[in-house]
Amino acid sequence: MSAINVEKISIAHWYPDLETHKCGYCKNPNGAVSYGMWAEQLTVEDYQNLIDRGWRRSGMYCYKPMMDQTCCPQYTIKCSVLDFQLSKSQKKIIKKFNKFVTDGVRNKNENQSSLHTDNEDAAHEQVIIKERPSVAMDIVSKLGGSNNDTEMDSDNLQIETNTFEAGCSSSVVEKPVESDTKSTIQETTQNKSGSFKKGIGADPNKPLCKKAKLIRLERKQQKLLQKGMNVEKSPSNSEVKTLEQFLSEIPEESKHKLKIELVPTIKFDKEMESIKNTEFQLYKKYQMTIHNDPPEKCTMLGFTRFLISSPLKCVRVRGESSVVTFGTFHQQYWLDDKLIAVAVLDILPRCVSSVYFFYDPDYRFLTLGTYGSLREIGFVRSLYKSIPAIKHYYMGYYIHSCPKMRYKGKLSHSFLLCPETYQWFPVEKCLIKLDANKYSRLNDDKDVIDENVCTADDIDRIKVCVSYSFTLFGNYKRKYGEQEVFDNIGRLIGKQCASTILFVSSKG
C-alpha cells in the first residue's frame, strides 16, 4: 500500500478480548462488559463518528459497552442546543448562582439545593484507566508524527457544512484561542455590554414559541381593546429571555468576580505546572468529599491519565474571519481568583462532548453540576454562531437502570442513541421501552438496519501496522489470521472509521 502520513490519521491498538470490570453505577464487581482500544491519537472526525456509535473515551482509552450484556446499559445522550428551553428549576439555579456572585447571599433553601446536588453527584461517571500497551505505539515519534495542533481550512474539514459564519454578537465569546501562546478565553463580570440575538432556536429568523401564560395575557388584552379600554404594553415583559440572557444577569458592580477560562490540555506542560497542580488539588478534594474516594486513589498520575491525557489531535479550523480549535479543553471557573470548578470538554466537528465536571464541595450549595451543564449549552450555542455544524451537547451516557443518572434526561430536547441502528430518538419516547427492559432497541421500525455497517471488502481494507510497516488486513490475514477479530472491529467502529483508523498489531 502507499505511504501513510501518520501525523494526520488515527492510530490505535485493539484489545481483542471482551473485558469485564466493576460497574461504576450498580457496583457489580464484573457487571460492566465492553470492548476497547488504546488510542495513541485520534482525529476529531474519527472520534465524532465513534461517539455516534456509542463509544466514549476515558483518557487515552476508548471503550464501547456491550449493551445487551452489560449490567447497566449505557445509552449515548445528546441535547439539541438550538431547541433547548430552560425549565423553571434551571432558571432558579442560574438566578441563585447570579445572586451569590452579585451580593454573596446564599439561597434560603440551601439544604434542599444541596440534597438535589447530592442526587446528581452520587451518579459517579464510569472511569476506566488503562496502561499504555507495550506494542509499538511509538510509531508516531518513530515516523515523525506529533500530537501538536495543526491548521486547516474549513472546506478541508469533513463536517456537515463547508462554510462558517464568522463572529458572535454575544458578550460571552467563549471560543478556543487562535494563537500559539497559552490560550485562555475569559468572561468576566466586568464585560457585559454586548447585545444578544433574540430568538435563538431551531430557526433563528423566527421568534420563540410563546408560553401559554403569555398567550392568555394577550387574549385578555385583546378583549379589553375590543371594549375600547386602554392597555399599557410592556414589551420587555412580553419577550422570553434566552439562556444567554439569564447567564449574563450579573451587574458590573458585583461582590464577586467570575472569570471563565478555556485552556487546551496540550498546554498543560511545564509552563502551566502550577495550574495543573491547582486543578489536581480541586479534583482530589471533590473525589474524596463527593465520591468518598480514599486519598491513595486520588493521585496526580491518575488525574493526568484520566482528565489531561487525550488522544485528540487539535485542529485549528479557519472560517471566514474567525478560527475555532477542535480538541480537548479544560473550562475553568474562577471566583475571585479562586478555582471553584473545572469542566473537561472535547470540542468536535458536530458537538461539544462533556468528559467530566468537578468542583469545590464548599460551593455545592450553588448546584454547580447543573449550572455547569447550562453554561456548557450556552458555550455550544456560541460555537454554533461560528460553526453551524456544531448543534449538539453530548452528556456522555444515560443509564436508565440507575435512577441517580436520570437527571441527564431532564434537559429539554434530548435524544438517546439506538444501540442497533445508531439513530437518535427523543428521550421521552424511549422511557416506556426502558421502563420495561433495561436494554432496548429504540427504533420501532424493525426493517431499519445500521447504515454504517462494514462489508467484507471494507474489513479487508482496514489499515494495519506490523513492526512499523503498513499493510491492509486483506494481506495481513494471510499470515496472521485474526479474521474474527477484525470482523468485530468493523462491526463496532463502523464503515467510516474502518477506512480511516490505523491499527497497530502486536504480531511480527
C-alpha positions as CSV (number, residue, x, y, z in Angstrom):
1,M,0.0,0.0,0.0
2,S,1.1,3.6,-0.4
3,A,2.9,5.6,2.3
4,I,0.8,6.9,5.2
5,N,1.2,10.3,6.8
6,V,0.9,9.3,10.4
7,E,0.5,12.9,11.5
8,K,-2.9,13.1,10.0
9,I,-4.5,9.8,10.9
10,S,-5.9,8.0,13.9
11,I,-3.7,5.3,15.4
12,A,-5.0,2.7,17.9
13,H,-4.3,-0.7,19.4
14,W,-7.3,-3.0,19.7
15,Y,-7.9,-5.2,22.7
16,P,-9.4,-8.4,21.2
17,D,-10.9,-9.9,24.4
18,L,-14.3,-8.9,25.8
19,E,-13.5,-7.0,29.0
20,T,-15.4,-7.1,32.3
21,H,-14.8,-4.8,35.2
22,K,-16.6,-3.3,38.2
23,C,-19.6,-1.3,37.3
24,G,-19.4,2.3,38.5
25,Y,-23.2,2.5,38.8
26,C,-24.6,-0.6,40.4
27,K,-21.2,-1.7,41.8
28,N,-21.4,-5.2,40.3
29,P,-17.8,-6.4,40.5
30,N,-17.8,-7.9,37.0
31,G,-21.0,-6.5,35.6
32,A,-19.6,-3.9,33.2
33,V,-18.9,-5.5,29.8
34,S,-17.2,-3.7,26.9
35,Y,-14.7,-3.8,24.1
36,G,-12.0,-1.2,23.9
37,M,-8.9,0.1,22.2
38,W,-5.9,2.3,23.2
39,A,-6.0,5.4,21.0
40,E,-2.5,6.8,20.6
41,Q,-4.0,9.6,18.6
42,L,-7.5,10.3,17.1
43,T,-8.7,12.8,14.6
44,V,-11.7,14.8,15.8
45,E,-13.7,13.5,12.8
46,D,-13.0,9.8,13.8
47,Y,-13.9,10.4,17.5
48,Q,-17.1,12.2,16.4
49,N,-18.0,9.2,14.3
50,L,-17.1,6.8,17.2
51,I,-19.3,8.6,19.8
52,D,-22.1,8.5,17.3
53,R,-21.8,4.7,17.5
54,G,-21.9,4.6,21.3
55,W,-18.2,4.9,22.1
56,R,-16.6,7.0,24.8
57,R,-13.1,7.8,25.9
58,S,-11.5,7.7,29.4
59,G,-8.2,9.4,28.9
60,M,-6.5,7.6,26.0
61,Y,-8.6,4.5,26.3
62,C,-11.8,4.3,24.2
63,Y,-14.5,1.8,25.0
64,K,-17.9,0.7,23.8
65,P,-20.3,-1.1,26.2
66,M,-21.9,-4.3,25.1
67,M,-25.4,-3.1,25.7
68,D,-27.1,-6.4,25.6
69,Q,-24.6,-7.9,28.1
70,T,-23.6,-5.2,30.5
71,C,-25.4,-4.9,33.8
72,C,-26.3,-1.2,33.3
73,P,-26.8,-0.4,29.6
74,Q,-25.3,3.0,28.7
75,Y,-27.1,5.0,26.1
76,T,-25.3,7.9,24.5
77,I,-27.3,11.1,25.1
78,K,-27.2,14.4,23.5
79,C,-29.1,17.7,23.7
80,S,-30.1,19.8,20.7
81,V,-28.9,23.2,21.9
82,L,-30.8,25.3,19.4
83,D,-34.1,23.9,20.6
84,F,-33.2,23.8,24.3
85,Q,-35.5,25.6,26.6
86,L,-34.9,26.4,30.3
87,S,-37.2,24.8,32.9
88,K,-38.3,26.7,36.0
89,S,-35.9,24.8,38.2
90,Q,-33.0,25.5,35.9
91,K,-33.8,29.2,35.8
92,K,-33.8,29.2,39.6
93,I,-30.4,27.6,39.7
94,I,-28.9,30.3,37.4
95,K,-30.6,33.0,39.4
96,K,-29.2,31.5,42.6
97,F,-25.7,31.5,41.2
98,N,-26.0,35.0,39.8
99,K,-27.3,36.3,43.2
100,F,-24.4,34.8,45.0
101,V,-21.9,36.3,42.6
102,T,-23.7,39.7,42.8
103,D,-24.1,40.1,46.6
104,G,-22.7,37.0,48.2
105,V,-26.1,35.9,49.6
106,R,-26.8,32.2,49.8
107,N,-30.2,30.7,48.9
108,K,-32.5,30.4,51.8
109,N,-33.3,26.8,50.7
110,E,-29.7,25.9,50.8
111,N,-30.2,22.5,52.4
112,Q,-32.8,21.5,49.8
113,S,-30.5,22.6,47.0
114,S,-27.6,20.6,48.4
115,L,-29.9,17.5,48.5
116,H,-30.6,18.0,44.8
117,T,-26.9,18.3,44.1
118,D,-26.2,15.2,46.1
119,N,-28.5,13.2,43.9
120,E,-26.6,14.2,40.8
121,D,-23.1,13.8,42.4
122,A,-24.0,10.3,43.6
123,A,-24.1,9.2,39.9
124,H,-20.4,8.6,39.6
125,E,-19.3,8.5,35.9
126,Q,-17.5,5.3,34.8
127,V,-13.8,5.7,35.0
128,I,-11.5,3.2,33.2
129,I,-7.8,3.7,33.4
130,K,-5.5,1.7,31.2
131,E,-1.8,1.3,30.9
132,R,-0.2,2.2,27.6
133,P,0.2,-1.1,25.7
134,S,3.7,-2.4,25.2
135,V,3.2,-2.8,21.4
136,A,4.9,-0.4,19.0
137,M,2.7,2.6,19.8
138,D,5.8,4.8,19.4
139,I,5.0,4.7,15.7
140,V,4.2,8.4,15.7
141,S,7.5,9.5,17.1
142,K,9.4,6.9,15.1
143,L,8.0,8.1,11.8
144,G,7.9,11.8,12.6
145,G,4.4,12.4,13.8
146,S,3.2,14.5,16.7
147,N,0.1,15.3,18.7
148,N,0.5,19.0,18.4
149,D,-2.2,21.2,16.9
150,T,-2.4,21.7,13.1
151,E,-4.3,24.1,10.9
152,M,-6.7,23.5,8.0
153,D,-9.2,25.5,6.1
154,S,-12.8,24.9,6.9
155,D,-13.5,23.5,3.5
156,N,-11.0,20.7,4.1
157,L,-12.6,19.5,7.3
158,Q,-15.1,16.7,6.9
159,I,-18.1,18.1,8.7
160,E,-21.7,18.8,7.7
161,T,-21.2,22.3,6.4
162,N,-18.4,23.8,4.3
163,T,-18.8,27.4,5.3
164,F,-18.6,29.1,8.7
165,E,-20.5,32.1,10.0
166,A,-17.9,34.5,11.4
167,G,-18.3,36.4,14.6
168,C,-20.5,36.3,17.6
169,S,-22.7,39.1,18.8
170,S,-22.9,37.8,22.3
171,S,-20.8,39.4,25.0
172,V,-19.9,35.9,26.1
173,V,-17.4,35.0,23.4
174,E,-16.1,31.6,24.5
175,K,-14.2,30.1,21.6
176,P,-10.9,28.3,21.6
177,V,-7.9,30.5,21.2
178,E,-6.3,31.3,17.9
179,S,-2.7,31.8,18.8
180,D,0.2,29.5,19.9
181,T,0.6,31.2,23.2
182,K,-1.1,29.9,26.4
183,S,-4.7,30.1,25.4
184,T,-7.5,31.3,27.7
185,I,-10.9,32.6,27.0
186,Q,-12.2,34.9,29.6
187,E,-15.7,36.0,30.6
188,T,-15.7,38.5,33.5
189,T,-18.5,40.3,35.2
190,Q,-16.8,43.5,34.1
191,N,-17.6,42.8,30.5
192,K,-21.3,42.7,29.9
193,S,-22.0,45.5,27.4
194,G,-22.6,43.2,24.4
195,S,-26.0,42.6,22.9
196,F,-27.7,39.3,22.4
197,K,-29.5,38.0,19.4
198,K,-33.1,37.5,20.1
199,G,-34.9,34.3,19.4
200,I,-32.1,31.8,19.1
201,G,-33.6,28.4,18.3
202,A,-34.2,25.9,15.6
203,D,-34.7,28.8,13.2
204,P,-33.0,32.0,14.5
205,N,-35.0,34.0,11.9
206,K,-38.3,33.1,13.7
207,P,-39.5,34.2,17.1
208,L,-39.6,31.7,20.0
209,C,-42.8,29.8,20.8
210,K,-45.0,31.7,23.2
211,K,-45.8,30.3,26.6
212,A,-49.4,29.6,27.5
213,K,-49.4,32.3,30.2
214,L,-48.3,34.9,27.6
215,I,-51.0,33.7,25.1
216,R,-53.7,34.1,27.8
217,L,-52.4,37.6,28.6
218,E,-52.5,38.7,25.0
219,R,-56.1,37.3,24.6
220,K,-57.1,39.3,27.7
221,Q,-55.5,42.4,26.3
222,Q,-57.3,41.9,23.0
223,K,-60.7,41.6,24.7
224,L,-60.0,44.9,26.6
225,L,-59.1,46.6,23.4
226,Q,-62.3,45.4,21.8
227,K,-64.2,47.0,24.6
228,G,-62.5,50.3,24.0
229,M,-60.3,50.1,27.1
230,N,-56.6,51.2,27.0
231,V,-54.0,48.6,27.7
232,E,-50.5,49.6,28.7
233,K,-47.9,47.4,27.0
234,S,-44.6,46.4,28.4
235,P,-42.5,45.0,25.6
236,S,-39.7,44.0,27.9
237,N,-42.0,41.6,29.8
238,S,-43.5,40.1,26.7
239,E,-40.3,38.6,25.4
240,V,-39.0,35.3,26.6
241,K,-35.4,35.6,27.9
242,T,-32.8,33.4,26.4
243,L,-30.4,31.2,28.2
244,E,-27.6,33.6,27.4
245,Q,-29.5,36.5,29.0
246,F,-30.1,34.5,32.2
247,L,-26.4,33.6,32.4
248,S,-25.3,37.2,31.9
249,E,-27.5,38.8,34.6
250,I,-24.7,39.8,36.8
251,P,-24.2,43.6,37.3
252,E,-20.8,45.2,36.7
253,E,-20.6,46.3,40.3
254,S,-20.8,42.8,42.0
255,K,-19.3,41.5,45.2
256,H,-17.6,38.6,43.4
257,K,-15.7,38.5,40.1
258,L,-16.5,35.5,37.9
259,K,-14.0,34.5,35.2
260,I,-14.2,31.6,32.9
261,E,-11.1,30.4,31.0
262,L,-10.8,27.8,28.3
263,V,-7.4,26.0,28.3
264,P,-6.3,23.4,25.8
265,T,-4.9,20.3,27.5
266,I,-1.9,20.3,25.2
267,K,-0.8,23.4,27.1
268,F,-0.5,21.6,30.5
269,D,3.2,21.4,30.2
270,K,5.9,22.8,32.5
271,E,4.8,26.4,31.9
272,M,1.4,25.5,33.4
273,E,2.6,23.1,36.2
274,S,1.2,25.3,38.9
275,I,-2.3,25.5,37.3
276,K,-2.2,21.7,36.8
277,N,-1.5,21.3,40.5
278,T,-4.3,23.7,41.4
279,E,-6.7,21.6,39.3
280,F,-5.4,18.4,40.9
281,Q,-6.0,19.6,44.4
282,L,-9.5,20.6,43.5
283,Y,-10.1,17.2,41.8
284,K,-8.8,15.4,44.9
285,K,-11.0,17.4,47.2
286,Y,-14.0,16.7,45.0
287,Q,-13.4,13.0,44.7
288,M,-12.8,12.5,48.4
289,T,-15.7,14.6,49.6
290,I,-18.4,13.9,47.0
291,H,-17.5,10.3,46.0
292,N,-15.7,9.2,49.2
293,D,-12.6,8.1,47.3
294,P,-9.7,7.3,49.6
295,P,-6.6,9.6,49.4
296,E,-4.4,6.9,47.9
297,K,-6.8,6.6,45.0
298,C,-6.5,10.3,44.1
299,T,-3.1,10.6,42.5
300,M,-1.6,13.1,40.1
301,L,-0.8,10.2,37.8
302,G,-4.4,9.1,37.8
303,F,-5.7,12.6,37.3
304,T,-3.4,13.2,34.4
305,R,-4.3,9.9,32.7
306,F,-8.0,10.5,33.1
307,L,-8.5,14.2,32.5
308,I,-5.4,15.7,30.9
309,S,-4.1,13.0,28.6
310,S,-6.2,13.0,25.4
311,P,-5.7,11.2,22.0
312,L,-7.5,14.0,20.1
313,K,-5.4,15.9,17.6
314,C,-6.0,19.6,17.9
315,V,-7.1,21.2,14.7
316,R,-7.5,25.0,14.1
317,V,-10.2,25.5,11.6
318,R,-10.2,28.8,9.7
319,G,-13.6,30.2,8.8
320,E,-14.3,33.5,7.0
321,S,-12.9,35.7,9.8
322,S,-12.5,33.5,12.8
323,V,-10.6,30.5,14.0
324,V,-12.0,27.7,16.1
325,T,-9.9,25.0,17.7
326,F,-11.1,21.4,18.0
327,G,-9.6,19.2,20.7
328,T,-9.7,18.7,24.4
329,F,-10.1,21.7,26.8
330,H,-10.5,22.5,30.4
331,Q,-13.1,25.1,31.1
332,Q,-12.0,26.7,34.4
333,Y,-14.4,28.6,36.7
334,W,-12.6,31.2,38.7
335,L,-14.3,33.1,41.5
336,D,-12.2,36.0,42.9
337,D,-9.1,34.3,41.6
338,K,-10.0,31.0,43.3
339,L,-10.6,27.9,41.1
340,I,-14.1,26.6,42.1
341,A,-14.9,24.2,39.1
342,V,-13.5,22.6,36.0
343,A,-15.3,21.2,33.0
344,V,-13.4,18.8,30.8
345,L,-14.7,19.2,27.2
346,D,-14.0,17.7,23.8
347,I,-14.8,20.2,21.0
348,L,-15.6,18.1,17.9
349,P,-16.9,18.9,14.4
350,R,-20.6,18.4,15.2
351,C,-20.8,18.8,19.0
352,V,-19.2,19.5,22.3
353,S,-18.8,16.4,24.4
354,S,-18.7,16.6,28.2
355,V,-16.0,14.4,29.6
356,Y,-16.1,15.2,33.3
357,F,-17.0,18.0,35.7
358,F,-15.6,18.6,39.2
359,Y,-15.9,21.4,41.7
360,D,-15.1,22.7,45.1
361,P,-17.5,20.9,47.5
362,D,-17.6,24.1,49.6
363,Y,-19.8,25.6,46.8
364,R,-22.1,22.7,46.4
365,F,-25.0,24.9,47.5
366,L,-24.8,26.5,44.1
367,T,-25.8,23.3,42.4
368,L,-22.7,23.6,40.2
369,G,-23.3,20.4,38.4
370,T,-26.5,21.7,36.8
371,Y,-25.1,25.2,36.4
372,G,-22.1,23.8,34.6
373,S,-24.3,21.9,32.1
374,L,-26.3,25.0,31.4
375,R,-23.2,27.1,30.9
376,E,-21.8,24.4,28.5
377,I,-25.0,24.5,26.5
378,G,-24.5,28.3,26.2
379,F,-21.0,27.6,25.1
380,V,-22.1,25.2,22.4
381,R,-24.6,27.8,21.1
382,S,-21.9,30.4,20.9
383,L,-19.8,28.0,18.8
384,Y,-22.7,27.4,16.5
385,K,-22.7,31.0,15.5
386,S,-19.2,30.4,14.0
387,I,-19.6,26.8,13.0
388,P,-23.2,25.9,12.1
389,A,-22.4,22.2,12.2
390,I,-22.0,22.3,16.0
391,K,-25.5,21.9,17.2
392,H,-25.4,19.3,20.0
393,Y,-24.1,18.9,23.5
394,Y,-23.2,15.4,24.4
395,M,-23.6,14.4,28.1
396,G,-21.9,11.0,27.9
397,Y,-24.1,8.1,28.9
398,Y,-27.7,7.9,30.2
399,I,-28.3,4.9,32.4
400,H,-32.0,4.4,32.9
401,S,-31.4,1.4,35.3
402,C,-29.5,3.8,37.6
403,P,-32.1,6.3,39.0
404,K,-29.5,8.8,40.0
405,M,-28.4,9.1,36.4
406,R,-31.8,10.0,35.1
407,Y,-31.2,13.7,35.7
408,K,-29.4,13.9,32.3
409,G,-32.8,13.3,30.6
410,K,-34.2,16.5,32.2
411,L,-32.5,18.8,29.7
412,S,-35.2,19.6,27.1
413,H,-34.9,18.3,23.6
414,S,-32.5,15.5,24.5
415,F,-32.1,12.3,22.4
416,L,-30.8,8.7,23.0
417,L,-28.8,6.7,20.6
418,C,-30.4,3.4,19.4
419,P,-27.8,0.6,20.1
420,E,-28.7,-1.3,17.0
421,T,-29.5,1.3,14.2
422,Y,-27.4,4.2,15.7
423,Q,-30.2,6.6,15.1
424,W,-31.4,9.2,17.6
425,F,-34.8,9.3,19.4
426,P,-36.3,11.7,21.9
427,V,-35.8,10.7,25.5
428,E,-39.5,11.0,26.3
429,K,-40.4,8.3,23.6
430,C,-37.7,5.9,24.9
431,L,-38.7,5.9,28.6
432,I,-41.6,3.4,28.2
433,K,-39.3,1.0,26.5
434,L,-36.6,1.4,29.1
435,D,-39.1,1.0,31.9
436,A,-40.0,-2.4,30.5
437,N,-36.5,-3.5,29.6
438,K,-33.1,-2.0,30.6
439,Y,-31.8,-3.0,27.2
440,S,-34.0,-2.0,24.3
441,R,-33.8,-1.3,20.6
442,L,-35.1,2.3,20.5
443,N,-36.1,2.2,16.8
444,D,-39.6,0.8,16.4
445,D,-39.0,0.1,12.7
446,K,-37.7,-3.5,12.6
447,D,-36.6,-3.1,9.0
448,V,-34.1,-0.3,9.7
449,I,-30.5,-1.5,9.9
450,D,-27.2,0.0,10.7
451,E,-26.4,2.1,7.6
452,N,-22.7,2.3,8.5
453,V,-22.1,-1.5,8.6
454,C,-18.9,-2.8,7.1
455,T,-18.8,-5.1,4.1
456,A,-16.2,-7.9,3.7
457,D,-14.3,-5.6,1.4
458,D,-14.3,-2.8,4.0
459,I,-12.8,-5.2,6.5
460,D,-10.1,-6.3,4.1
461,R,-9.2,-2.6,3.6
462,I,-8.6,-1.8,7.3
463,K,-5.1,-0.4,7.7
464,V,-2.7,-2.4,9.9
465,C,0.8,-1.6,11.1
466,V,3.1,-4.5,11.8
467,S,6.7,-3.8,13.0
468,Y,6.5,-0.2,11.7
469,S,5.3,-1.5,8.2
470,F,1.9,-0.7,6.8
471,T,-0.4,-3.2,5.1
472,L,-4.1,-3.9,4.6
473,F,-5.9,-6.5,6.6
474,G,-6.6,-8.4,3.3
475,N,-2.8,-9.0,3.1
476,Y,-2.3,-9.2,6.9
477,K,-4.7,-12.1,7.4
478,R,-2.9,-14.4,5.0
479,K,0.0,-14.6,7.5
480,Y,-1.6,-13.8,10.9
481,G,-5.3,-14.7,10.5
482,E,-7.4,-12.9,13.1
483,Q,-10.5,-12.7,10.8
484,E,-12.9,-12.8,13.7
485,V,-11.0,-10.0,15.5
486,F,-11.2,-7.7,12.5
487,D,-14.8,-8.6,11.7
488,N,-15.6,-7.5,15.3
489,I,-13.6,-4.3,14.9
490,G,-15.5,-3.4,11.7
491,R,-18.9,-4.2,13.4
492,L,-18.1,-2.0,16.4
493,I,-16.4,1.0,14.8
494,G,-18.4,1.1,11.6
495,K,-17.6,1.7,8.0
496,Q,-16.4,5.3,8.3
497,C,-13.8,4.7,10.9
498,A,-12.8,1.3,9.4
499,S,-11.4,3.3,6.4
500,T,-9.5,5.8,8.5
501,I,-8.1,4.3,11.7
502,L,-4.7,2.6,11.6
503,F,-4.5,-0.4,14.0
504,V,-1.1,-1.3,15.4
505,S,-0.7,-5.1,15.7
506,S,1.2,-6.9,18.4
507,K,2.2,-9.5,15.8
508,G,5.5,-9.6,14.0
